[in-house]
Amino acid sequence: MKKMDRSEEIKEKAKKYLVTSSVSKIEPVVIAKAKGAIIVDIEGKEFIDCFAGFSVVNAGHCQQQIVDAAMNQAKKLIHAGTYLYYIEPTINLAEKLAELTPSPLQMTFFANSGAEAVEAALKLARKFTKRYEFVSLMGSFHGRTIGALSITGQSNKKKYDMGPFLQGVAFANPPYCYRCDFEKEYPSCDLLCARSLKNTIEFRTSKGVAAFIAEPVMGEGGIIVPPPNYFKVVKEILDNNNILFIADEVQTGFARTGKFFAIEHFNITPDFITMAKGIANGFPLGACTTRSDIGNSFEPGDHFSSFGGNPVSAAASLANIKFMLEENLAEKAKDDGNYILKRLTELKSKYKIIGDVRGKGLMIGIELVKDQIKKIPAKQETSKIRDICRENGLLIGSGGMFGCVLRIQPPLVITMEEIDRSLEILENAIKTIN
């Protein structure tokens, strides 16, 4: 059978047996293997991966140390139950996360995914505070379980026929400087988006708020980077109202933004950090790390996970963290990100379709518009540019609140040669559409 025939056969099989109706489309790439920042399809065509499987393989595809650690662990123990027996790799990982997260965060509940990590944080926040309300941000994304969707600030992610969702959730204005809700400009705005949180708590809740949740950099919302002092102002308001702060680092964590955790950019300490994606470089694992007094507030039967903290995933995570620290991937992400942002800013001056360029480290967004003054979202053009890039050997993401943001989130091990080639392909695609 010819490879082309096999490719089509696999696609047809997927249509028949996989539930894919929840996504607009699957990229027409049948992947055979991957290494570092390169993906190879079953026809032998190579692609530079600038999306990292939704910002997951931060250490690069099939990084050998991580693969070896997982394989060695799988030969000894695959599963026994983290909340049934003492599993050494999982306990060692909890200790390592306590070292990496800001004090006084110390205890971790392990799950399988980011949404599950968020669910654990929501339940712990309610249990600890004896309050039930939450405040999130418009345009935020926290997962697709019912609880996580309830605190997600995007209506297109939670249709009416998926409800009812949790009650007691209020949404505050996001730090979306390019499309400021208050039609102000930073810094003359005096961080009105942050200060308005006080009114959200006062007038949109019943003053029974357990926690505020936010992504340090909003990922699915369009790679929205808050101003430097945004979270400082937010944290002061939260402290004044005795409200816990959940930092959702599912997408931003593990060196992605130029710091090991993105909240480090803002010099404040949250009460929770939720994490997944880059935690184990592709092995399924989620974690919710919090203070010991909060972590100890659960009672028997309150929460559980059969597979959470799986020893193979835990071993992979420990090797992943070791590799990131040894290779100083956070610093590399910062330097590479600054280089890409500089190059993209130069493109912005050349092509009117580019409305905004923003990012932290290797978490970068390019917002496309039909008109730079009116800022009309260029959603169709965004999709076309992504397709042209793929056809020419570059895989990128797209999204944002209005579907008009190109997302550049490659494995952090991407080489400068691969970066330059990616930018060349991207510019040619933009030039074609512009």
FIZA-973030 format. One line per field, with one value per residue (C-alpha): residue number from 1; residue in three letters; x, y, z. Coordinates in steps of 0.02 Angstrom, whole numbers, plus 50000, padded with zeros to 5 digits. Layout:
seq = [NUM	...]
type = [ALA	...]
u = [X	...]
v = [Y	...]
w = [Z	...]
This chain:
seq = [1	2	3	4	5	6	7	8	9	10	11	12	13	14	15	16	17	18	19	20	21	22	23	24	25	26	27	28	29	30	31	32	33	34	35	36	37	38	39	40	41	42	43	44	45	46	47	48	49	50	51	52	53	54	55	56	57	58	59	60	61	62	63	64	65	66	67	68	69	70	71	72	73	74	75	76	77	78	79	80	81	82	83	84	85	86	87	88	89	90	91	92	93	94	95	96	97	98	99	100	101	102	103	104	105	106	107	108	109	110	111	112	113	114	115	116	117	118	119	120	121	122	123	124	125	126	127	128	129	130	131	132	133	134	135	136	137	138	139	140	141	142	143	144	145	146	147	148	149	150	151	152	153	154	155	156	157	158	159	160	161	162	163	164	165	166	167	168	169	170	171	172	173	174	175	176	177	178	179	180	181	182	183	184	185	186	187	188	189	190	191	192	193	194	195	196	197	198	199	200	201	202	203	204	205	206	207	208	209	210	211	212	213	214	215	216	217	218	219	220	221	222	223	224	225	226	227	228	229	230	231	232	233	234	235	236	237	238	239	240	241	242	243	244	245	246	247	248	249	250	251	252	253	254	255	256	257	258	259	260	261	262	263	264	265	266	267	268	269	270	271	272	273	274	275	276	277	278	279	280	281	282	283	284	285	286	287	288	289	290	291	292	293	294	295	296	297	298	299	300	301	302	303	304	305	306	307	308	309	310	311	312	313	314	315	316	317	318	319	320	321	322	323	324	325	326	327	328	329	330	331	332	333	334	335	336	337	338	339	340	341	342	343	344	345	346	347	348	349	350	351	352	353	354	355	356	357	358	359	360	361	362	363	364	365	366	367	368	369	370	371	372	373	374	375	376	377	378	379	380	381	382	383	384	385	386	387	388	389	390	391	392	393	394	395	396	397	398	399	400	401	402	403	404	405	406	407	408	409	410	411	412	413	414	415	416	417	418	419	420	421	422	423	424	425	426	427	428	429	430	431	432	433	434]
type = [MET	LYS	LYS	MET	ASP	ARG	SER	GLU	GLU	ILE	LYS	GLU	LYS	ALA	LYS	LYS	TYR	LEU	VAL	THR	SER	SER	VAL	SER	LYS	ILE	GLU	PRO	VAL	VAL	ILE	ALA	LYS	ALA	LYS	GLY	ALA	ILE	ILE	VAL	ASP	ILE	GLU	GLY	LYS	GLU	PHE	ILE	ASP	CYS	PHE	ALA	GLY	PHE	SER	VAL	VAL	ASN	ALA	GLY	HIS	CYS	GLN	GLN	GLN	ILE	VAL	ASP	ALA	ALA	MET	ASN	GLN	ALA	LYS	LYS	LEU	ILE	HIS	ALA	GLY	THR	TYR	LEU	TYR	TYR	ILE	GLU	PRO	THR	ILE	ASN	LEU	ALA	GLU	LYS	LEU	ALA	GLU	LEU	THR	PRO	SER	PRO	LEU	GLN	MET	THR	PHE	PHE	ALA	ASN	SER	GLY	ALA	GLU	ALA	VAL	GLU	ALA	ALA	LEU	LYS	LEU	ALA	ARG	LYS	PHE	THR	LYS	ARG	TYR	GLU	PHE	VAL	SER	LEU	MET	GLY	SER	PHE	HIS	GLY	ARG	THR	ILE	GLY	ALA	LEU	SER	ILE	THR	GLY	GLN	SER	ASN	LYS	LYS	LYS	TYR	ASP	MET	GLY	PRO	PHE	LEU	GLN	GLY	VAL	ALA	PHE	ALA	ASN	PRO	PRO	TYR	CYS	TYR	ARG	CYS	ASP	PHE	GLU	LYS	GLU	TYR	PRO	SER	CYS	ASP	LEU	LEU	CYS	ALA	ARG	SER	LEU	LYS	ASN	THR	ILE	GLU	PHE	ARG	THR	SER	LYS	GLY	VAL	ALA	ALA	PHE	ILE	ALA	GLU	PRO	VAL	MET	GLY	GLU	GLY	GLY	ILE	ILE	VAL	PRO	PRO	PRO	ASN	TYR	PHE	LYS	VAL	VAL	LYS	GLU	ILE	LEU	ASP	ASN	ASN	ASN	ILE	LEU	PHE	ILE	ALA	ASP	GLU	VAL	GLN	THR	GLY	PHE	ALA	ARG	THR	GLY	LYS	PHE	PHE	ALA	ILE	GLU	HIS	PHE	ASN	ILE	THR	PRO	ASP	PHE	ILE	THR	MET	ALA	LYS	GLY	ILE	ALA	ASN	GLY	PHE	PRO	LEU	GLY	ALA	CYS	THR	THR	ARG	SER	ASP	ILE	GLY	ASN	SER	PHE	GLU	PRO	GLY	ASP	HIS	PHE	SER	SER	PHE	GLY	GLY	ASN	PRO	VAL	SER	ALA	ALA	ALA	SER	LEU	ALA	ASN	ILE	LYS	PHE	MET	LEU	GLU	GLU	ASN	LEU	ALA	GLU	LYS	ALA	LYS	ASP	ASP	GLY	ASN	TYR	ILE	LEU	LYS	ARG	LEU	THR	GLU	LEU	LYS	SER	LYS	TYR	LYS	ILE	ILE	GLY	ASP	VAL	ARG	GLY	LYS	GLY	LEU	MET	ILE	GLY	ILE	GLU	LEU	VAL	LYS	ASP	GLN	ILE	LYS	LYS	ILE	PRO	ALA	LYS	GLN	GLU	THR	SER	LYS	ILE	ARG	ASP	ILE	CYS	ARG	GLU	ASN	GLY	LEU	LEU	ILE	GLY	SER	GLY	GLY	MET	PHE	GLY	CYS	VAL	LEU	ARG	ILE	GLN	PRO	PRO	LEU	VAL	ILE	THR	MET	GLU	GLU	ILE	ASP	ARG	SER	LEU	GLU	ILE	LEU	GLU	ASN	ALA	ILE	LYS	THR	ILE	ASN]
u = [50000	50066	50102	49980	49844	49887	49876	49701	49653	49705	49606	49451	49471	49482	49319	49235	49300	49358	49239	49302	49141	49202	49339	49319	49449	49600	49757	49780	49947	49968	50116	50240	50374	50450	50612	50658	50557	50534	50381	50385	50227	50205	50254	50422	50382	50460	50374	50445	50331	50294	50145	50218	50055	49965	50121	50154	50321	50423	50581	50560	50483	50552	50687	50798	50821	50634	50598	50729	50660	50483	50539	50645	50500	50378	50489	50470	50295	50162	50017	49968	49872	49946	49805	49809	49996	50157	50234	50413	50427	50263	50314	50483	50394	50283	50441	50521	50366	50373	50553	50509	50349	50356	50346	50230	50161	50206	50076	50018	49865	49903	49777	49787	49756	49745	49556	49569	49703	49587	49442	49550	49591	49409	49357	49500	49461	49279	49325	49455	49357	49181	49129	49067	49086	49226	49289	49374	49420	49324	49413	49494	49507	49525	49472	49322	49249	49088	49174	49320	49202	49097	49244	49297	49256	49218	49038	49089	49169	49009	48853	48679	48647	48798	48729	48679	48849	48903	48816	48910	49039	49075	49189	49305	49378	49537	49706	49684	49777	49755	49565	49543	49365	49382	49457	49611	49797	49931	50010	49898	49751	49821	49779	49592	49564	49648	49566	49394	49407	49352	49186	49165	49178	49067	48927	48933	48949	48861	49029	49051	49201	49316	49445	49497	49574	49680	49812	49971	49970	49801	49830	49669	49609	49744	49914	49866	50008	49956	50050	50193	50099	49930	49937	50010	49853	49741	49826	49802	49615	49604	49696	49584	49434	49512	49499	49619	49716	49729	49865	49820	49991	49929	49992	50117	50217	50380	50493	50373	50373	50555	50526	50495	50321	50248	50182	50365	50364	50243	50327	50175	50136	49972	49884	49875	49968	49882	49990	49989	50042	50230	50245	50291	50328	50179	50147	49974	49991	49908	49950	49875	50006	49950	49987	49987	49843	49736	49794	49751	49574	49506	49421	49416	49304	49313	49424	49519	49605	49638	49773	49833	50019	50049	50229	50279	50217	50299	50466	50451	50411	50562	50675	50589	50619	50801	50829	50748	50854	51016	50987	50922	50773	50686	50829	50836	50648	50669	50810	50728	50562	50641	50721	50557	50459	50587	50573	50382	50375	50474	50345	50206	50274	50273	50103	49941	49856	49961	49871	49971	50121	50140	50207	50322	50465	50409	50224	50189	50033	50008	49836	49774	49649	49563	49585	49717	49608	49443	49533	49409	49462	49536	49474	49469	49639	49710	49650	49718	49890	49897	49854	49985	50116	50072	50082	50258	50319	50275	50147	50076	49920	49777	49641	49601	49434	49395	49488	49615	49775	49918	50004	50191	50231	50370	50467	50592	50737	50702	50863	50898	50905	50731	50668	50734	50660	50493	50490	50531	50384	50270	50315	50285	50115	50069	50132	50020	49864	49907]
v = [50000	50171	50295	50421	50290	50247	50431	50445	50279	50342	50503	50406	50289	50439	50508	50342	50304	50465	50593	50749	50848	50957	51036	51139	51034	50924	50981	50865	50799	50614	50614	50471	50536	50691	50748	50915	51045	50940	50836	50709	50645	50469	50530	50591	50777	50880	51020	51145	51132	51305	51251	51108	51013	51157	51213	51040	50974	51118	51010	50954	50801	50634	50714	50564	50590	50601	50449	50347	50397	50347	50181	50136	50174	50075	49921	49934	50002	50074	50095	50063	50217	50378	50394	50210	50177	50277	50294	50362	50451	50542	50596	50654	50757	50838	50884	50957	51063	51131	51184	51267	51358	51514	51492	51453	51338	51163	51027	50955	50859	50762	50733	50690	50857	51044	51045	50918	51023	51174	51071	51023	51205	51257	51122	51162	51348	51315	51191	51304	51468	51397	51513	51461	51605	51633	51779	51749	51857	51889	51798	51672	51485	51356	51188	51094	51003	51080	51165	51231	51289	51381	51494	51511	51683	51637	51604	51511	51377	51345	51336	51346	51161	51114	51194	51232	51286	51329	51474	51609	51652	51834	51895	52045	52148	52074	52163	52164	52325	52312	52305	52395	52381	52558	52630	52687	52669	52601	52674	52829	52712	52690	52503	52532	52350	52291	52421	52378	52208	52297	52342	52166	52096	52232	52232	52066	51946	51919	51946	51760	51741	51595	51631	51733	51633	51700	51645	51750	51761	51724	51585	51535	51714	51771	51775	51925	51989	52098	52259	52235	52294	52219	52072	52178	52287	52133	52046	52197	52197	52010	52022	52164	52052	51892	51807	51670	51684	51536	51560	51447	51401	51254	51336	51462	51352	51257	51391	51437	51626	51652	51609	51436	51496	51649	51724	51756	51900	51994	51974	51912	51745	51657	51536	51401	51360	51240	51155	51022	51029	51060	50971	50802	50844	50749	50617	50643	50735	50881	50961	51085	51153	51255	51304	51164	51238	51241	51069	50993	51060	50911	50776	50590	50568	50749	50717	50575	50522	50343	50388	50557	50558	50401	50345	50340	50518	50572	50498	50586	50749	50737	50706	50847	50971	50915	50941	51113	51172	51099	51175	51339	51333	51479	51596	51525	51553	51734	51769	51678	51762	51935	51898	51838	51985	52106	52023	52020	52203	52241	52143	52243	52402	52318	52232	52321	52158	52145	52241	52189	52084	52028	51891	51829	51711	51583	51618	51742	51808	51903	51984	52008	52141	52201	52382	52445	52589	52498	52337	52226	52046	51958	51784	51707	51778	51704	51532	51551	51605	51455	51341	51420	51399	51215	51186	51258	51157	51264	51217	51361	51388	51510	51570	51717	51787	51838	51697	51815	51779	51676	51582	51548	51424	51308	51181	51281	51184	51257	51312	51485	51412	51339	51505	51603	51477	51486	51676	51668	51549	51654	51817	51740	51680	51850	51933	51818	51866	52048]
w = [50000	49954	50094	50022	50025	50204	50253	50183	50262	50433	50410	50360	50507	50623	50552	50585	50760	50844	50917	50828	50817	50962	50855	50697	50608	50632	50543	50392	50453	50494	50612	50611	50730	50807	50885	50963	50867	50710	50666	50523	50440	50370	50197	50264	50256	50396	50490	50613	50763	50832	50936	51039	51050	51136	51231	51304	51242	51313	51325	51145	51066	51129	51236	51275	51463	51488	51378	51471	51642	51591	51516	51667	51784	51675	51696	51886	51921	51806	51926	52106	52161	52231	52357	52405	52431	52451	52278	52287	52117	52148	52323	52256	52124	52256	52352	52194	52157	52334	52299	52133	52182	52291	52480	52570	52433	52488	52459	52292	52235	52077	51937	51752	51666	51683	51702	51843	51928	51919	51988	52137	52169	52160	52284	52403	52397	52442	52578	52658	52653	52679	52538	52367	52242	52117	52013	51846	51697	51537	51397	51514	51487	51626	51552	51483	51633	51697	51843	51740	51602	51730	51771	51588	51520	51340	51289	51130	51240	51340	51234	51311	51285	51392	51550	51680	51743	51920	52001	52095	51961	51917	51778	51790	51649	51574	51554	51365	51325	51136	51157	51323	51390	51458	51297	51391	51356	51469	51575	51582	51621	51797	51783	51782	51729	51889	52000	51930	52015	52174	52092	52023	52199	52272	52144	52048	52194	52360	52450	52474	52358	52394	52260	52108	51965	51823	51698	51719	51529	51450	51325	51236	51255	51134	51222	51328	51436	51584	51624	51750	51905	51861	51980	52120	52118	52101	52248	52361	52322	52353	52519	52575	52542	52612	52442	52386	52222	52103	51971	51825	51754	51651	51491	51558	51677	51656	51580	51440	51473	51523	51706	51776	51824	51739	51902	51947	51822	51934	52104	52198	52281	52242	52358	52224	52065	51946	51816	51679	51494	51510	51678	51604	51421	51352	51484	51563	51728	51816	51983	52106	52227	52376	52556	52684	52784	52626	52568	52736	52733	52634	52734	52686	52534	52477	52327	52242	52082	52027	51901	51967	52002	51900	51935	51751	51725	51889	51836	51668	51756	51871	51720	51626	51767	51785	51598	51601	51746	51677	51505	51579	51463	51550	51505	51328	51309	51366	51243	51097	51135	51136	50967	50891	50961	50887	50717	50724	50775	50618	50516	50599	50522	50350	50348	50392	50435	50594	50729	50882	50930	51111	51220	51358	51319	51191	51216	51077	50993	50829	50820	50642	50592	50435	50487	50609	50667	50690	50741	50648	50682	50530	50577	50403	50359	50520	50470	50293	50354	50470	50323	50210	50346	50366	50178	50183	50331	50482	50616	50719	50822	50810	50927	51038	51093	50914	50825	50749	50844	50774	50915	50919	51059	51001	51104	51206	51127	50955	50869	50800	50625	50650	50719	50570	50447	50539	50530	50344	50311	50420	50333	50162	50218	50289	50129	50026	50123	50158]
